[in-house]
Amino acid sequence: MTKYIFITGGVVSGLGKGIAAASLGLILKSRGLKVVNQKFDPYLNIDPGTMNPYQHGEVFVTDDGAETDLDLGHYERFTDATLSKSSNTTAGRVYLAVLNKEREGGFNGGTVQVIPNITEEILYRMKLAEKESHPDIIITEIGGTVGDIESLPFIEAIRQMKYDIGEENCCYIHLTLIPYIKKADELKTKPTQHSVKELQELGIKPNIVMVRTEKPLGNTTREKLAAFCNIGTEDLIQNFTARSIYEVPLQLEKEGIGDAVCKALSLKCAPTHLEDWAKMVWRYENPKQSVNIALVGKYVGLHDAYLSVVESLVHGGIFNEADIAVDWVDAEILNDKKAAEERLKNADGIIVPGGFGDRGIEGMINAAAFARSHKIPYFGICLGMQIMVIEYARNVLGLKGANSTEIDKKTQYPVIDLMPDQNGVILGGTLRLGKYKCAVMPGTLSEKAYKEKTVWERHRHRYEFNNKFREELKNAGLIIAGINPERDLVEICEVPDHPWMVGVQFHPEFKSRPNRAQPLFRDFITEVCAYAAAHKNKG
């Protein structure tokens, strides 16, 4: 029978439940168990797809086209899994399903209530992964903090789960904060005591309490806290602030989280095998050089908006034994070529990630022009590829005012445009989402990276390379390096006579792993390292 682990949070938000859930998934997988991670969020949006990046961070896209919470990226990167639409559920999606059923007469005229109707829908969705992939363990992270009004139906649902499948098949982990009062040089356990008490009042006794702490708990403090939380001291797991997120699984396993979970679930687990992960962490923490990459974007005020991109740069750095210093550049300040040159002159590489809307576009175009003219490695992702095409059309092909119709609907040269079958379709129905095929052209930088004729990558965009300008751009030298064969859409472009200037319409960052860097990110960092070595006295 599939067993369930539920991870809740207390005291404050932002303690790293996602990293803890991903780390636990890796630990249990290394013990030979089949593990699936999922996230249940209490907000009322149907999904994060239309949410402001400054509020929510990046939108992580799955193979099957779900727009999900960024924690699913951590789950996939740590456990090397491929998650699905069922891996992320919001309160909005739950309520919508129940209300639609009510409108269709599904409740036979009965009163619809939070209990049992909403909680039953939550429980149904929590068990979808069991039907889809038959895992040994499902790890479910509950978003928000215990005590939040909007979280109550989810807490009630996981309370009911132990009576549904048996207490021996449920493990509850509560993650809290132990504040450190510097003036008194003292760790304070009272917030955790109150948080656990509140969880118990809701009918859940945690099997394991995981505490974020800056300093180790002394034996006396540990015994006192365990007693107040009604657990054994071996079930009190310290979660220290690590040098990197990739060190967290090693720390938690050292603290005994794997054994504690196996005990709670009555599992006979094999020993943990994290040797390869430990080697990767050592490689990350012992680089042989440092490189500076300018990330030119429109949401740079919140780094989580580009979380998977930055992690993929790190993965490329791990492969190349390089420390990646990300220089966050607001595209709006690159308002002319002089400003771009001054701001980007110390960059060893430039990356322009995805985004929507017209803000900062001219600055991104100036960044692409600077990278092309100065032979600086450039990687354009989604919007970043479109920027590369616009810049090439303007400054090489000579199409003055070339643009995307997303930015300028009246442009004379719409080198980026909606496809004919998208015209007139409302905003919410036009994104190309999820996994699509790309045929990689021989003799290109992309083929050198992938070493495959056909690859599958994830998409999240609306506008496309306009095929009406394909021959003109090709004749001007632009290399069409990848095509979606089903619809003859351009997926990859490369600039000739340049060490490495590649733009992709898809989002390769969603498939990168710390111990297996995505091929394009790997080769981009390789070229960045070469450029840095050749220009080490620059600036």
VEXDREN-2710 file (C-alpha; in Angstrom, 1 decimal):
% VEXDREN-2710
k/r/px/py/pz
1/MET/0.0/0.0/0.0
2/THR/1.2/3.5/-0.8
3/LYS/2.3/5.4/2.2
4/TYR/1.9/9.2/2.7
5/ILE/4.1/11.9/4.2
6/PHE/2.6/15.3/4.9
7/ILE/4.8/18.3/5.5
8/THR/3.3/21.4/7.1
9/GLY/4.8/24.6/8.2
10/GLY/4.6/26.7/11.3
11/VAL/5.7/30.0/13.0
12/VAL/6.6/31.9/9.8
13/SER/6.5/31.3/6.0
14/GLY/9.5/30.9/3.8
15/LEU/11.3/28.2/6.0
16/GLY/12.0/26.0/3.0
17/LYS/9.3/23.3/3.1
18/GLY/9.9/22.8/-0.6
19/ILE/13.6/22.1/-0.2
20/ALA/12.8/19.9/2.8
21/ALA/10.2/17.9/0.8
22/ALA/12.6/17.6/-2.2
23/SER/15.5/16.5/0.1
24/LEU/13.4/13.9/1.8
25/GLY/12.3/12.6/-1.7
26/LEU/15.9/12.2/-2.7
27/ILE/16.9/10.5/0.6
28/LEU/14.0/8.0/0.3
29/LYS/14.7/7.4/-3.4
30/SER/18.3/6.6/-2.6
31/ARG/17.0/3.9/-0.2
32/GLY/15.4/2.1/-3.1
33/LEU/11.8/3.5/-2.7
34/LYS/9.7/4.9/-5.5
35/VAL/8.7/8.4/-4.4
36/VAL/6.4/11.1/-5.8
37/ASN/6.3/14.7/-4.5
38/GLN/3.3/17.0/-4.8
39/LYS/2.3/20.4/-3.6
40/PHE/-1.1/21.6/-2.3
41/ASP/-1.5/25.4/-2.2
42/PRO/-4.3/27.2/-0.3
43/TYR/-4.6/30.3/-2.6
44/LEU/-7.7/30.7/-4.7
45/ASN/-6.0/31.1/-8.1
46/ILE/-6.6/28.1/-10.4
47/ASP/-2.9/28.0/-11.0
48/PRO/0.0/30.4/-10.8
49/GLY/0.0/30.9/-14.6
50/THR/-1.5/34.4/-14.5
51/MET/0.0/35.5/-11.2
52/ASN/2.5/38.4/-11.0
53/PRO/6.1/37.0/-10.9
54/TYR/6.9/39.6/-8.2
55/GLN/4.3/38.0/-6.0
56/HIS/4.7/34.3/-6.8
57/GLY/8.1/33.8/-8.5
58/GLU/8.5/31.7/-11.5
59/VAL/5.9/29.4/-13.0
60/PHE/7.3/25.9/-13.4
61/VAL/5.9/23.9/-16.4
62/THR/5.5/20.2/-16.5
63/ASP/5.8/17.9/-19.6
64/ASP/2.0/17.7/-19.8
65/GLY/1.6/21.5/-19.8
66/ALA/0.7/22.3/-16.2
67/GLU/1.6/25.8/-14.9
68/THR/2.7/25.0/-11.4
69/ASP/4.4/26.3/-8.2
70/LEU/8.2/26.7/-8.3
71/ASP/8.6/24.0/-5.6
72/LEU/7.9/21.4/-8.3
73/GLY/11.1/22.5/-9.9
74/HIS/12.9/21.6/-6.6
75/TYR/11.1/18.2/-6.6
76/GLU/12.2/17.4/-10.1
77/ARG/15.8/18.6/-9.7
78/PHE/16.4/16.7/-6.5
79/THR/14.6/13.4/-7.3
80/ASP/15.1/13.4/-11.1
81/ALA/11.4/12.9/-11.5
82/THR/9.0/14.0/-14.2
83/LEU/5.9/15.4/-12.5
84/SER/2.4/16.0/-13.9
85/LYS/-0.7/18.2/-13.7
86/SER/-1.8/16.2/-10.6
87/SER/1.4/17.2/-8.7
88/ASN/0.1/20.7/-7.9
89/THR/-3.4/21.6/-6.7
90/THR/-4.7/24.9/-5.5
91/ALA/-7.7/25.7/-3.4
92/GLY/-9.1/27.5/-6.4
93/ARG/-9.0/24.3/-8.5
94/VAL/-10.6/22.3/-5.6
95/TYR/-13.4/24.8/-5.1
96/LEU/-14.0/25.1/-8.9
97/ALA/-14.3/21.4/-9.3
98/VAL/-16.8/21.2/-6.4
99/LEU/-18.9/24.1/-7.6
100/ASN/-19.0/22.8/-11.2
101/LYS/-20.2/19.4/-9.8
102/GLU/-22.9/21.2/-7.9
103/ARG/-24.0/23.2/-10.9
104/GLU/-24.3/19.9/-12.9
105/GLY/-26.5/18.4/-10.2
106/GLY/-23.8/16.1/-8.9
107/PHE/-24.9/16.5/-5.2
108/ASN/-28.5/15.7/-5.9
109/GLY/-29.7/19.0/-4.5
110/GLY/-27.8/18.5/-1.2
111/THR/-26.1/21.3/0.7
112/VAL/-22.5/21.7/-0.4
113/GLN/-20.1/22.3/2.6
114/VAL/-16.4/22.6/3.3
115/ILE/-16.7/19.3/5.3
116/PRO/-17.2/16.9/3.7
117/ASN/-17.4/18.1/0.1
118/ILE/-14.2/20.2/-0.1
119/THR/-12.1/17.9/2.0
120/GLU/-13.3/14.9/0.0
121/GLU/-12.2/16.7/-3.2
122/ILE/-8.8/17.4/-1.6
123/LEU/-8.4/13.8/-0.6
124/TYR/-9.3/12.6/-4.0
125/ARG/-6.6/14.8/-5.6
126/MET/-4.1/13.8/-3.0
127/LYS/-4.5/10.1/-4.1
128/LEU/-4.3/10.7/-7.9
129/ALA/-0.5/10.0/-8.0
130/GLU/-1.2/6.7/-6.3
131/LYS/-3.4/5.7/-9.3
132/GLU/-1.1/7.2/-11.9
133/SER/2.3/5.8/-10.9
134/HIS/1.8/3.4/-7.9
135/PRO/4.7/4.8/-5.8
136/ASP/5.8/3.5/-2.5
137/ILE/5.6/6.9/-0.9
138/ILE/3.8/10.2/-1.8
139/ILE/5.3/13.3/-0.1
140/THR/2.7/16.1/0.1
141/GLU/3.8/19.6/0.9
142/ILE/0.9/21.8/2.3
143/GLY/1.5/25.4/1.4
144/GLY/1.1/28.3/3.9
145/THR/1.4/28.2/7.6
146/VAL/-0.6/26.3/10.2
147/GLY/-3.2/28.7/11.6
148/ASP/-3.9/30.4/8.3
149/ILE/-7.7/30.4/7.6
150/GLU/-7.3/29.3/4.0
151/SER/-5.2/26.3/5.0
152/LEU/-7.8/24.7/7.4
153/PRO/-9.5/22.5/4.8
154/PHE/-6.2/21.0/3.8
155/ILE/-5.2/20.4/7.4
156/GLU/-8.5/18.7/8.0
157/ALA/-8.1/16.6/4.9
158/ILE/-4.7/15.2/5.9
159/ARG/-6.1/14.6/9.4
160/GLN/-8.8/12.5/7.8
161/MET/-6.3/10.6/5.7
162/LYS/-4.9/8.6/8.6
163/TYR/-8.4/7.2/9.4
164/ASP/-8.9/6.5/5.7
165/ILE/-5.7/4.5/5.0
166/GLY/-4.5/3.7/8.5
167/GLU/-2.3/5.6/11.0
168/GLU/0.7/3.3/10.1
169/ASN/0.6/4.6/6.5
170/CYS/0.7/8.3/7.4
171/CYS/3.7/10.4/8.6
172/TYR/3.3/14.0/9.6
173/ILE/6.3/16.3/9.6
174/HIS/6.0/19.8/10.9
175/LEU/8.6/22.4/10.0
176/THR/9.1/25.4/12.3
177/LEU/11.6/28.1/13.3
178/ILE/13.7/28.3/16.4
179/PRO/14.6/32.0/16.6
180/TYR/18.0/33.0/17.9
181/ILE/18.2/36.1/20.1
182/LYS/21.6/37.4/19.5
183/LYS/21.7/39.8/22.5
184/ALA/20.9/37.0/24.9
185/ASP/22.8/34.4/22.9
186/GLU/19.8/32.2/23.3
187/LEU/17.6/29.9/21.1
188/LYS/13.9/30.3/21.7
189/THR/11.7/27.2/21.5
190/LYS/8.4/28.7/22.5
191/PRO/7.2/29.6/18.9
192/THR/7.7/25.9/18.0
193/GLN/5.8/24.7/21.1
194/HIS/2.9/26.9/20.2
195/SER/2.9/25.9/16.6
196/VAL/2.9/22.2/17.4
197/LYS/0.1/22.8/20.0
198/GLU/-2.0/24.5/17.3
199/LEU/-1.5/21.6/15.0
200/GLN/-2.5/19.2/17.7
201/GLU/-5.6/21.2/18.4
202/LEU/-6.5/20.6/14.7
203/GLY/-6.3/16.9/15.3
204/ILE/-2.8/16.1/14.0
205/LYS/0.1/14.9/16.2
206/PRO/3.3/15.3/14.2
207/ASN/5.6/12.2/14.0
208/ILE/8.6/14.4/13.3
209/VAL/9.3/18.0/14.1
210/MET/11.9/19.6/11.9
211/VAL/13.3/22.9/13.1
212/ARG/15.2/25.6/11.2
213/THR/17.9/26.9/13.4
214/GLU/21.1/28.9/13.0
215/LYS/22.8/27.1/15.9
216/PRO/22.7/23.5/17.2
217/LEU/20.3/22.7/20.0
218/GLY/21.9/21.7/23.2
219/ASN/20.9/18.4/24.8
220/THR/18.8/20.1/27.5
221/THR/17.0/22.3/24.9
222/ARG/16.5/19.3/22.7
223/GLU/14.9/17.1/25.4
224/LYS/12.7/20.0/26.6
225/LEU/11.4/20.7/23.1
226/ALA/10.8/17.0/22.3
227/ALA/8.9/16.6/25.6
228/PHE/6.6/19.6/24.8
229/CYS/6.0/18.3/21.3
230/ASN/5.2/14.8/22.4
231/ILE/8.0/13.1/20.3
232/GLY/11.2/11.3/21.0
233/THR/14.4/13.3/20.8
234/GLU/15.4/11.2/17.7
235/ASP/12.3/12.6/16.0
236/LEU/13.4/16.2/16.4
237/ILE/15.4/17.0/13.3
238/GLN/17.6/20.1/13.0
239/ASN/17.5/21.8/9.6
240/PHE/20.5/24.2/9.6
241/THR/20.9/27.0/7.1
242/ALA/23.2/25.3/4.5
243/ARG/25.9/26.8/2.2
244/SER/23.7/25.7/-0.7
245/ILE/20.3/24.0/-1.1
246/TYR/22.1/20.9/-2.5
247/GLU/23.8/20.4/0.9
248/VAL/20.4/20.1/2.7
249/PRO/19.7/16.4/1.9
250/LEU/23.2/15.5/3.3
251/GLN/22.5/17.5/6.4
252/LEU/19.1/16.0/7.0
253/GLU/20.2/12.5/6.5
254/LYS/23.0/13.1/8.9
255/GLU/20.3/14.3/11.4
256/GLY/18.5/11.0/10.9
257/ILE/15.4/12.0/8.9
258/GLY/15.5/8.9/6.8
259/ASP/15.4/6.5/9.8
260/ALA/12.8/8.6/11.5
261/VAL/10.5/8.4/8.5
262/CYS/11.0/4.7/8.0
263/LYS/10.2/4.1/11.7
264/ALA/7.0/6.2/11.5
265/LEU/5.8/4.3/8.5
266/SER/7.0/0.9/9.7
267/LEU/9.2/0.5/6.7
268/LYS/12.3/-1.7/6.4
269/CYS/14.5/0.6/4.3
270/ALA/17.9/-0.1/2.7
271/PRO/20.8/2.1/3.7
272/THR/20.9/5.5/2.1
273/HIS/23.2/5.9/-1.0
274/LEU/24.0/9.6/-1.5
275/GLU/27.6/9.2/-2.6
276/ASP/27.0/10.6/-6.1
277/TRP/25.1/13.5/-4.6
278/ALA/27.9/14.2/-2.1
279/LYS/30.4/14.2/-5.0
280/MET/28.3/16.7/-6.9
281/VAL/28.1/19.0/-3.8
282/TRP/31.8/18.8/-3.3
283/ARG/32.3/19.8/-6.9
284/TYR/29.9/22.7/-6.5
285/GLU/31.7/23.9/-3.4
286/ASN/35.2/23.6/-4.8
287/PRO/35.2/25.5/-8.2
288/LYS/38.4/26.1/-10.1
289/GLN/37.3/29.5/-11.5
290/SER/34.6/32.1/-11.2
291/VAL/32.6/33.7/-14.1
292/ASN/30.3/36.6/-14.2
293/ILE/27.0/36.2/-16.1
294/ALA/24.7/39.1/-16.7
295/LEU/21.0/38.1/-16.4
296/VAL/19.1/40.8/-18.3
297/GLY/15.4/40.6/-17.4
298/LYS/12.4/42.5/-16.3
299/TYR/11.7/40.8/-13.0
300/VAL/15.2/41.0/-11.5
301/GLY/13.8/42.6/-8.3
302/LEU/12.6/39.1/-7.2
303/HIS/15.3/36.5/-8.0
304/ASP/12.7/33.6/-7.6
305/ALA/11.1/34.8/-10.8
306/TYR/14.1/33.2/-12.6
307/LEU/14.7/30.4/-10.2
308/SER/15.1/27.5/-12.7
309/VAL/17.3/29.6/-15.0
310/VAL/19.7/30.4/-12.2
311/GLU/19.8/26.8/-10.9
312/SER/20.5/25.6/-14.5
313/LEU/23.4/28.1/-14.7
314/VAL/24.7/26.6/-11.4
315/HIS/24.4/23.1/-12.9
316/GLY/26.4/24.2/-15.9
317/GLY/28.9/25.6/-13.5
318/ILE/29.1/22.3/-11.5
319/PHE/29.9/20.5/-14.8
320/ASN/32.6/23.0/-15.7
321/GLU/33.9/23.4/-12.1
322/ALA/33.1/27.1/-12.2
323/ASP/31.5/29.3/-9.6
324/ILE/28.6/31.3/-11.2
325/ALA/28.2/34.9/-10.1
326/VAL/24.9/36.2/-11.4
327/ASP/24.8/39.9/-12.1
328/TRP/21.1/40.9/-12.0
329/VAL/20.6/43.6/-14.7
330/ASP/17.3/45.4/-15.0
331/ALA/16.7/45.6/-18.8
332/GLU/15.0/49.1/-18.4
333/ILE/18.3/50.7/-17.6
334/LEU/19.9/49.6/-20.9
335/ASN/18.1/52.3/-22.7
336/ASP/20.8/52.9/-25.4
337/LYS/23.9/51.2/-26.7
338/LYS/26.2/53.3/-24.6
339/ALA/24.3/52.4/-21.4
340/ALA/24.4/48.7/-22.4
341/GLU/28.1/48.7/-23.0
342/GLU/28.9/50.4/-19.7
343/ARG/26.6/48.1/-17.7
344/LEU/27.6/44.8/-19.5
345/LYS/31.3/45.4/-20.1
346/ASN/32.4/43.1/-17.3
347/ALA/30.1/40.2/-18.3
348/ASP/31.7/36.9/-19.3
349/GLY/28.3/35.8/-20.6
350/ILE/24.8/37.3/-21.1
351/ILE/21.5/35.5/-20.7
352/VAL/18.1/36.9/-21.5
353/PRO/15.3/34.7/-20.0
354/GLY/11.6/34.6/-20.7
355/GLY/8.9/37.2/-19.9
356/PHE/5.8/38.8/-21.1
357/GLY/4.9/42.4/-22.1
358/ASP/6.8/45.4/-23.6
359/ARG/8.6/46.7/-20.5
360/GLY/12.4/46.5/-20.9
361/ILE/12.4/45.2/-24.5
362/GLU/14.6/47.8/-26.0
363/GLY/17.1/47.2/-23.2
364/MET/17.2/43.5/-24.0
365/ILE/17.7/44.2/-27.7
366/ASN/20.7/46.5/-26.8
367/ALA/22.1/43.6/-24.6
368/ALA/21.8/41.2/-27.6
369/ALA/23.4/43.7/-29.9
370/PHE/26.3/44.1/-27.4
371/ALA/26.8/40.4/-27.1
372/ARG/26.8/39.9/-30.9
373/SER/29.1/42.7/-31.7
374/HIS/31.6/41.9/-28.9
375/LYS/31.5/38.1/-29.4
376/ILE/30.3/37.5/-25.8
377/PRO/28.5/34.2/-25.2
378/TYR/24.8/34.8/-25.3
379/PHE/21.8/32.5/-24.4
380/GLY/18.3/33.6/-25.2
381/ILE/15.4/31.7/-23.7
382/CYS/11.8/32.1/-25.0
383/LEU/11.5/35.9/-25.1
384/GLY/15.3/36.0/-25.1
385/MET/15.3/34.1/-28.5
386/GLN/12.8/36.5/-29.9
387/ILE/14.9/39.4/-28.8
388/MET/17.9/37.9/-30.6
389/VAL/15.9/37.5/-33.8
390/ILE/14.6/41.1/-33.6
391/GLU/18.1/42.5/-33.0
392/TYR/19.4/40.5/-36.0
393/ALA/16.6/41.6/-38.2
394/ARG/17.2/45.2/-37.4
395/ASN/21.0/45.4/-37.3
396/VAL/22.1/42.8/-39.7
397/LEU/19.2/42.3/-42.2
398/GLY/18.5/46.0/-42.1
399/LEU/14.7/45.8/-41.3
400/LYS/14.5/49.1/-39.4
401/GLY/11.8/48.9/-36.7
402/ALA/11.5/45.1/-36.8
403/ASN/9.7/43.9/-33.8
404/SER/7.2/41.5/-32.2
405/THR/3.5/42.2/-32.6
406/GLU/3.3/41.6/-28.8
407/ILE/5.3/44.8/-28.5
408/ASP/4.3/46.8/-31.6
409/LYS/1.1/45.7/-33.3
410/LYS/1.8/48.1/-36.2
411/THR/5.4/47.1/-36.9
412/GLN/6.2/46.9/-40.6
413/TYR/8.4/43.9/-40.0
414/PRO/6.7/41.5/-37.5
415/VAL/9.5/39.0/-37.3
416/ILE/7.8/37.6/-34.2
417/ASP/4.0/37.2/-34.4
418/LEU/1.0/35.2/-33.5
419/MET/0.3/32.2/-35.7
420/PRO/-2.8/32.5/-38.0
421/ASP/-4.8/30.0/-35.9
422/GLN/-4.2/32.2/-32.8
423/ASN/-5.6/35.4/-34.1
424/GLY/-8.8/36.5/-32.2
425/VAL/-8.3/33.9/-29.5
426/ILE/-8.6/35.3/-25.9
427/LEU/-5.5/35.6/-23.7
428/GLY/-6.0/32.4/-21.7
429/GLY/-6.3/30.0/-24.7
430/THR/-3.2/30.8/-26.7
431/LEU/-0.1/29.6/-24.8
432/ARG/1.9/26.8/-26.2
433/LEU/2.5/24.8/-23.0
434/GLY/4.3/21.6/-22.2
435/LYS/6.5/19.2/-24.1
436/TYR/7.0/19.5/-27.9
437/LYS/9.3/17.9/-30.3
438/CYS/12.3/19.7/-31.8
439/ALA/14.3/18.4/-34.8
440/VAL/17.9/19.6/-34.4
441/MET/19.8/20.6/-37.5
442/PRO/23.2/18.9/-38.2
443/GLY/26.4/20.9/-37.9
444/THR/24.9/23.4/-35.4
445/LEU/26.0/24.3/-31.9
446/SER/22.8/22.8/-30.7
447/GLU/23.5/19.5/-32.3
448/LYS/27.0/19.6/-30.7
449/ALA/25.3/20.1/-27.3
450/TYR/22.5/17.6/-27.6
451/LYS/24.2/15.0/-29.7
452/GLU/20.7/14.0/-30.7
453/LYS/18.7/14.5/-33.9
454/THR/15.4/14.9/-32.0
455/VAL/14.8/16.4/-28.5
456/TRP/11.7/17.2/-26.5
457/GLU/11.6/20.4/-24.5
458/ARG/8.9/22.3/-22.5
459/HIS/7.3/25.4/-23.7
460/ARG/5.4/28.4/-22.3
461/HIS/4.8/31.1/-24.8
462/ARG/2.3/32.6/-27.2
463/TYR/4.2/34.4/-29.9
464/GLU/6.4/32.6/-32.5
465/PHE/9.1/33.2/-35.0
466/ASN/7.3/34.5/-38.1
467/ASN/8.0/32.1/-41.0
468/LYS/7.3/34.8/-43.5
469/PHE/10.7/36.2/-42.7
470/ARG/12.5/32.9/-42.4
471/GLU/14.2/32.9/-45.8
472/GLU/15.2/36.6/-45.5
473/LEU/16.8/36.0/-42.1
474/LYS/18.5/32.8/-43.3
475/ASN/19.9/34.6/-46.4
476/ALA/21.3/37.2/-44.0
477/GLY/23.1/34.5/-42.1
478/LEU/20.9/33.6/-39.2
479/ILE/21.0/29.8/-38.6
480/ILE/17.8/28.0/-38.1
481/ALA/19.1/25.2/-35.8
482/GLY/15.9/23.6/-34.6
483/ILE/12.3/23.1/-36.0
484/ASN/9.1/21.7/-34.6
485/PRO/8.2/19.3/-37.4
486/GLU/4.5/19.1/-36.7
487/ARG/3.9/22.8/-37.3
488/ASP/7.1/23.8/-38.9
489/LEU/7.8/26.3/-36.1
490/VAL/11.3/27.6/-35.5
491/GLU/12.6/26.4/-32.1
492/ILE/16.3/27.3/-32.1
493/CYS/18.3/30.1/-33.8
494/GLU/22.0/30.6/-33.8
495/VAL/24.1/33.6/-34.9
496/PRO/27.0/32.8/-37.3
497/ASP/30.6/34.0/-36.9
498/HIS/30.1/34.0/-33.1
499/PRO/31.6/31.7/-30.5
500/TRP/28.2/30.9/-28.9
501/MET/25.0/32.9/-29.5
502/VAL/22.0/30.6/-29.3
503/GLY/18.3/31.4/-28.8
504/VAL/15.6/28.8/-28.0
505/GLN/11.9/29.2/-28.1
506/PHE/11.4/26.6/-25.3
507/HIS/12.5/26.6/-21.6
508/PRO/15.4/24.2/-21.3
509/GLU/15.9/25.2/-17.6
510/PHE/12.9/23.0/-16.6
511/LYS/14.8/19.8/-17.4
512/SER/18.2/20.6/-15.9
513/ARG/19.6/18.6/-13.0
514/PRO/22.5/19.4/-10.6
515/ASN/24.3/16.2/-11.4
516/ARG/23.3/16.3/-15.1
517/ALA/23.3/19.8/-16.5
518/GLN/21.0/20.5/-19.4
519/PRO/23.1/20.3/-22.6
520/LEU/22.6/23.9/-23.8
521/PHE/23.3/25.4/-20.3
522/ARG/26.4/23.1/-20.0
523/ASP/27.8/24.3/-23.3
524/PHE/26.9/27.9/-22.6
525/ILE/28.9/27.8/-19.4
526/THR/31.8/26.1/-21.2
527/GLU/32.0/29.0/-23.6
528/VAL/31.6/31.5/-20.8
529/CYS/34.6/29.9/-19.0
530/ALA/36.6/30.1/-22.2
531/TYR/35.7/33.7/-22.8
532/ALA/36.5/34.6/-19.2
533/ALA/39.9/32.8/-19.5
534/ALA/40.7/34.7/-22.7
535/HIS/39.6/38.1/-21.2
536/LYS/40.7/37.7/-17.6
537/ASN/42.3/41.2/-17.4
538/LYS/39.1/42.8/-18.8
539/GLY/37.8/45.9/-17.0
END
